[in-house]
Amino acid sequence: MTASTQLDDADALLTVDELAAAVGLTVRTTRYYASLGLLPPPLRRGRVAYYDSVHRARLELVRALQEHGFTLQAIERYVASVPAEAGVEELAMQRAMLTSWTSQVPEELDRTELDARAGRSLGEEDLGLLERLALLDPVEGGRYRVMPNLQIGLDLLALDVPPESVGAAGDAITRHMTALAEELTDILRSGLLAPYRSGEHSPAEAERIERTLPQLRRLTLESVVAGFQRAANAVITRSLARD
């Protein structure tokens, strides 16, 4: 146990109100998450419950997962897989690994708001195509979970291109990008995280790794775009040579 999690470190101990405020959640939501077992039992001093830096790190992990579109059931399964002895640094690494690669989080819109965003009334075929492009997900109450890049789909709908062709292109992108993301994630875990987890590290080292991951995401995205451009140019060159 690090110094930040020892009971005699009074500055690290928070009441449930202070914990909720520190993470940016309501007390009601914090208590609800705790009731689901997403937080370890609090530390007791008499009749007062206190929470330390590990509780806060776990709650920050839960909030990050929730903000980036994970269902509560998925969050429960994931948190259950995190070792009970995981410290602040390990939890921070988990959060950094799972944080969305986009700078914006999905939002929920009702049908009227969605039509307003599109600038017209969307038909069932339009909605089906947006779902196929993974830009839209129906949720309860007639609402829709909308991805930050919804405008790409709306712009595609405005083009004079057969919907089936747009959908097929979306399927191809999803298929290949999923495979690429899985392979790159495996490389990241084995090449960066596994060596890190194999030894003891200071909070400063953990913070450095956590800062590195967003930069690595940016460079990876730029490399993917550049790689596709090179591949597309190579396909065009081969096509011209055959012709």
N, C-alpha and C positions, 0 to 999 in steps of 0.2 A: 504494500500500500504506500502510495506517495504521500509526501507531506501535506499536499492539498486535500487529501481525503481522510486524514487522521481526525479523530474526534476532538482532539485538543486544539485543533486549528479553528477557533471560534469564527474567524472571518469567513471560512468556507461554508458554514452552516446557515441554511436559509429556512424560513418558515414556508408553508405552502403558498402563502400570498406572495412572498418575496421570490420564490422559485418561479411561479407563474409570470410575474412581472419581468424577471430576468430573461425568460425565454420568449416573452411576447404572447402568452396565452392567457385565457381567463382561468380563474381558480376552478370554476366548474369543469372546464375541459381538462385541466391538469388532474383533478380528482378522478374524473372519468377514466383517463388513460391509466392512472394508478390502479383503479379498480379492475382493469383488464389485465393487470400484471405486466404492463409495459414499463413500469418502474419497480425497482427493488423496494422492499419495505423501508419505511423511514427510520431514521435514528431517533431513539427516544431519550429524552431527558425529563424525567418525571412524567407529566401528562402531556408534554408538548412534543410534537413530531418535528424533526428537522431533516433537511435534505442537504447532501454535500455536493461536491463538484462532479462526482460520478453520476448522481441522480440528474444533475443539470445536463451533463453530456448525453445521457440516454434520452432525456426529454427533447433535447435539441435534435437528436437523430430522428426521433419519432416525428417531430414537427417538419423536418426537412423532407422526410418520406411523404408525409401528408400533403405538403405544399407542391410536391412534384408529381402528384397524380396517383400515388399508390392507394389502393383501397385499404380500409381498416383491417380487413382480413389478411391482406398481404403484409401489412405492417406487423400484425401480431405474429405471423409465421416467421418473418425475418428477424424480429427482435428476439423471438424464442431461440433462434439459431446462434445468436451472439453469446459467447461465453460469459457466464455469470461473473467471472473474475476480470473481465475486460476493464481496463482503466480509461482515464480521460483521453490519453493519446490514441489508444486503439479505437475508441468510439469516434474520435474526431476523424480518423482515417476512414472508418466505415462511412461516415457522413459525406466526406469528400468524394469517396468513390461512387456513391449513389446519387450525388447531386446532379440534377439535370444538366445536360450539355447546352441547353438553351438559356438565354438570359431572362426569359419570361416564362411564367407558369400558365397552365391552361386556365380558362375561365368558363363559367357556366352562363348560358344565355337561354331565354325562352324563345319560342318560335317568332314572336313579334320582334324581339331584339335581334335575332339571327337574320330575319328578312331585312331589317333596317341596316345591319352591317353589310349585307349583300347589295343593298340599294334596289331590291326588287323582291317579289314574292318567289321563294324557291319552291320548285315542284318536288314531288317524291323522287323523280329520277335524279334531280340535282342533289338531294339529300343523300340518296344511295351512293352516288359517285363520290361525294365528299367523305362518306364513311369508308368507302373502298380505298380512298387515298389516305386514310388514317388521319384525317383532319377534323373529324367530327365523331362524337360518340353520344348516342342517346342515353340519358339518365332518367331517374324517376321524376314524375310530375310534369312530363312533357318538356323537359329541359334538355339542353345539349351541352356536353363538355367540349369546348372549342379549343383547338390547338393554336398556339401563337402565330403559326404560319398559315392560318386559314385563307388569307388573301391570295396565296398562290393558287389554291383550288378555285376560288372565285374568279380569278383572272383566267384560269383554264376553261371554266364554264363559258366565259365570254368569247372564246375563240371559236372559229368555224372548223372545229375538229370533231369527228365522231366520238361520242362519249365512250364507246367501247375501246377505242384506241387510247384515249386518255386513261381509262381504267387499267388497260393492259400495261401501259407505261408505268403507272403507279405500282402495279403488282411487281414489275421487274425491279423497280427501284427499291421497294420494300424487301424483296427477296435477297438482293445482292447486298444492300446496306446492312441487313440483319446479320448476314454471314460475316461481313467485314467487321461489324461492331463486336461480334462474339470473338473473332480471332484477335482483334486488337486488345480487347479486354483481357483475354488469356495472356497475351504478351505482357500487358501492364501488371497483372497480378503476379506472374512468375518472375518478371524482370525487375520490378520495383517493390511491390508490396511484400512478396515472400522473403527477400533478403532483409527488408526492414523489420519484419516480424520475428526474424530468427534471433535477434539479439536485443539487449536492453538499450533504450534510447531516451534521451532527455526530452522534456517538453519543448525545448527550442528546436531540436531535430524534428520532432513531430510537426511542429508548426511550419518548418521549412518545407517538409514534404507536402503538407496540406496546401501551401502556397504554390508549390510546383505544379500540382494537378490542374488547376485552371489554365495555367500557361500551356501545359501539355495538351489540354483539350483544344485550345485555340489553334495551336500549331498543327494538331492532327486534322482539324476541320479544314484548314487552309491546304494541307497536303492532299486531302481527299479531293477537294475541288481541282487543284492543280493536276492531280493524277488522272482524274476523269477527262480533263481537257486534253492532256497528252494522249490518252487512250483514244478519245474521239478523233483527234487529228490523225492518229495512226490508222484508224479504220478508214477514214476518208482517203488517206494516201494509198492504202491497199486497194480500195475500191476503184480509184482513178487508174491505178496501174493495171487492174484487170480489164477495165473498160478500154 
